Amino acid sequence: MRKIAVVASTLLVIVGLAACSAPEHPAGSSHSNSSSASTSQGTSSSTAGSSTQAPSTAADKLFSTQQLNALIPTLRDANGNPFQVVPTDKLNQGIQQAKQQLASTVVSPKECQELLNQNSQIVPGSSFAGGVSASDGSVITAVSFKDAAQLSKAVSQVQGSLESCPSFSISVAGQQIDATVKRLTVKTNGELSSAGIVTESLPNGKTLTILSVAGVKGNLSVGAVKIAETVDESAAQVLTALVNQVFEKTGV
């Protein structure tokens, strides 16, 4: 269920800004999965602040959930191993749980709370799928929007709030997590690319690092995430290659 929660939270983020992350706390952490999922919403929203935009050239190609699910096992992680698809029913369950966790989360400053709220909705009619690498724990998600204009609008709205959130704190279940954001420059094969790395200071004194890379092309939004106590920024290139795998295999 932990892997499902990671992918579900990632999907909620990707809807809002074409970036994703969904941290789960490392083994030995005393912090709950509830606060972890909530933190992922706020932090990965900010990570997408560094973006590059190119003129739209991709056809508005739509994909069903079945098509996206079939795609996931064809993808390979950095070690050459296939991704494991998360069943759609389990993913839907995880998304609902993530939304419930968000309802009890308070973000400071207030502007960042609004950013989190903007990222907490799956657009009705969207198709989505997600997968996890069993060998390195990376996460991949793909969302197909019926209307590319909806996707562009959502990205623009979130980016308008990003400058207000270079750092923030999240309170959930009586505990506080402090986070800082560093934006990274990447270029996927999409029309829009974004990346960032978030460092969280956990109540137990440990840190958690969330690296996310995302791309948008036509109606398709793809995100890749790496989560660990420490993640090197160079891993962004590996995640970029993963995002590009999706674009290549879908033919957008």
N, C-alpha and C positions, 0 to 999 in steps of 0.2 A: 504493500500500500504506500510505502514511502516513495518509491519511484513514481507511482501514479500521482502523488501530491506534487512532486517536483514538476512533472510535465503539465499538470493541470494549471498550476500557478503560472508557468511559462506561457501557456496559451492565453491566459487572461491579459498578461502584459503585452503580448504581441499584437493583440487586437488594438490596443491603444496607441502603440507607437512603433511597431515593427521591430521591437527588440524584446529579449526575454531573458529571464533568469528566474530561478526558483530555488533558493538555497535550502538545503536540509543540513542540520547541524551534524558535525563529524561525530564519530563514535566517541563516547565518553563525555559528550556535552550534556549539561544538566538542563539545557533550554528545551522548550517544547517544540514539537513540529508546528503547533498553531502559530507561535510567534515567528517561526522561520518562514512559513508561507506568507504571512503578512509582510514581513520585511522584504521578501522578494518582490512584492508588488511595488513598493516605493523605490527600492534601490534600482531595480532594473529599468524603471521608468527613466531615471536620471541618466543611466548609462547610455541611453540612445541619443544623448544630446549632441554628440559629435557626428555629423552626417554629411554625406556628399550627395548631391542631386544632379542627375543628368536628364536630358529630354526623354520623354516617354516614347519608346519605340516598340514595346512588346504588345502583341495582340492581347485583347482581354479574354484570355483563355480560362474557362472555369473547370474546376475539378471536384469530383464527388468525394465523400468521405472514404468510400471503398477504394477509389483510385489513390488517394493519399496514403491510406493504410497499406496498400500494396507496394507503394514506393519505399516506405520506411526500411524494410529488410534488405533492399538493394543498396542502401547506403553503407559506407564503410568508415570506421573511425580511424584515428591516427595509426592504430596498430594493424589495420587491414581487416578488422572483425566487423561483422554485420550488426546493425542496430536491431533491437528488439522492439516491436510495435506494442504500444499500450492499447488494450481493447477499448473500443469506443464507449461501451457502457461503464467501464471502470473510470475512464477519463471524464465522462459526464458527472459521475459521482464525485470525483475529486474536484471538479470545477465548482460544484455546489458547496462542497466543504470549504473551499478556499474563499468563496464569497461570504460564507457565514463568519469565517475568521476575520475577514476584512471589516465586518460590521462592528467588531469590538476593538478595532485598532485605532489608535490616536497618533497622528503624525504632527511633529512640530519642526519648522514653522507651518502656519496654516496653509500657505501656498502649496506646500508639498502634500498636504492632506487632499487638496483638490486634485492634484496630479494623480494621486493614488486612486481617487474616485473615478477619474476619467478612464483609467486602465482596467476597471473591474467588470467590464461588460463584453460578452461575446455578441457580435452583431447578429440578429436573427437571420437565418438563411445561410449563414457561413458554413463551410465545410472545413473540418480540421482533423489533424492527426498528430501524434507525437510518438517519439521513441527514445530509448535509453541504450547507451553502450554498456554492456556488461563488463568490458575490460578496462575502460577508463572513466566511466561514470558521466560522460558528456551527454547532453540532452539536445534533441533536434525537434523542432515543431514546424508545422506548415499550416497556414490558414488560407483558404480560397474565398474571396469576397465576391458576392454577386455584382457589386457596383464598385469599380475601382475608385470612383469619386469619394465614396464613403471612407475608403482606406486613406486616401490623400488628406481628407478633411480631419480624420482622427489624428494622423501624424502631425499635421500642422497645429492642431489645438494643443497637443501635448508639448511640442517643441516650443510653443509660446510661453509655457510655464517653466521650462527647464532651467532658465537662468536664475530662477529664484531658489533652486535646490542643489547647490554644490555640496551641502552637508545638511543632515537632518537627523532627528531622533524619532524612534517609534516606540510607543508604549502599548503593551498588550499583556494581559494576564498579570498585571502588577509588576512587570519587569520592563526595563528600558534597553533599547539597542541604539547605539550611535553609529552613524554611517557617513562615510565620505566618498565622493565620486571623482573619478578621473576619466576624462573623455579621451578616447583613442581615435586615431585616423586609420580607417581601412577603406578598401574599395572592393566590393563584391561585384559580380556581374549584373547586379540589379540596377534599377533606375535611382534608387535611394539606398545608401549604405550607412550603417551606424554601429558604433561599438563603444564600450566603456568598461571600466573595472571599478567595482565597489568594494570597499573594505569595511567590514562591520566589526565593532567592538561589542562582544557579547557580555552578558551579566556575569558569566563564570570566569571572566578574565581572558578568554581565548578570542581569537579573531577568525573571521570567515571571509573569504575572498570570492567574489562572483564576477566572472568575465563573460561578457555577452557580445555577440556579433549578430547583426541582422541585415536583411536586404529585402527590398520590395521590387517586384517586377510585374507590371500589369495588375492583375487581380490577386496575385500570389504574394504572401508575406511569409518569410522564412526566418527562423531564429535558431541559433546554436549557443549553448551555454556550457561553461566549465565551472565547477564549484569545488572548492577545497579550502583548507586552512591557508594555504598560500598558492597562488597561481601566477606564473610569470606572464608578463605582457606579450611575450613572443608567441604565446599560445593563440593569440588573436588570429594569426595567419593560418593556423590549423583549422580554427572555427570558420574562417572565411572560406577556406577550401571546401568545408562541409556544406556551407550555404550554397556555394557554387555547384556542388554535386546535385543539389535539388533542382536548381535552375536548368542544368544540363539534362537531367533525366526527364524533367517535365516538358522540355522543349519550349519554354517560354522565351 
